[in-house]
Amino acid sequence: MTFIIATIVIILGVIIFSFTISNILLITFFAIPFTKKLEKISLLKNNHIVRSYLIKLFIQVIIFLATTSFFYIYFLDSAFISLMIGYAFGIVGIIVKIKQFGLSMNNFSDYFETNKDYFWEELVAKYNDDRNKLLEFIIAASKEKAILKIKND
């Protein structure tokens, strides 16, 4: 019975760690910097996106800390150790997928779908069906903005 409980807690640890920490990394290293870039090149109507990501980031940290604290306080023995083993497996999974936390078509597609309401309507109407072209447009616009900044300095 102890083995079954330990296995369940290890799986729970992997799931909790993978979802919370991967979301924290994705928000920190992709969503917020990408939003800042879009704000600089004036492709967003307002800047409420960063605030919503900060709230999501806070919630993810709270979930992770609350779960860890709960297991530490109530199950300090083998269940907490099993949770830490699950976290260790979660770390390995994140290390393997570390390159997926940057700008990629999948991340951009999810970002656009989540934040479509914050983009200018004309941009959404023009590029809604072809996200590749929208991403190319954003990259080109940000490069052009950087070149203009260099010329003005």
Secondary structure by P-SEA (a helix, b strand, c coil): caaaaaaaaaaaaaaaaaaaaaaaaaaaccaaaaaaaaaaaccccccaaaaaaaaaaaaaaaaaaaaaaaaaaccccaaaaaaaaaaaaaaaaaaaacccccccaaaaaaaaaaccccccaaaaaaccccaaaaaaaaaaaaaaaaaaaaaac
